[in-house]
């Protein structure tokens, strides 16, 4: 499981392996995968982005700052 907010802002788009099974996936890559995928994948991505936006708002960050 990847935990949001555990990486320094300057490393937001680098892949950071915490363990063999954990890896940070950049938002841009998730978006590209969703756009290339099925309607179900696009729906899952939309839910992820809504949760992310809500979490960022709760800690007082904007979408731009959250992206790195």
Steps between C-alpha positions, in 0.01 A plus 500: 500500500629846414443778747425847365709779639802292600729628225677838479341737247817511289477124445134491404558354152781261585426139563584428860506136603433462872500122484490242226120533485459875551554767238385859453312557175502857366160662445584563134568130449174401671313746276666363184422142601138588571457684169641202312291251694142392519201697624536316831862615535398859423232477769750364755743779413226763546427360847871502591534861384192607698634339818841659436343842448303465823812397693700791360223743592492367856870573549476837324682420177389586149490247216811663347703469820384144543631406156850593603 
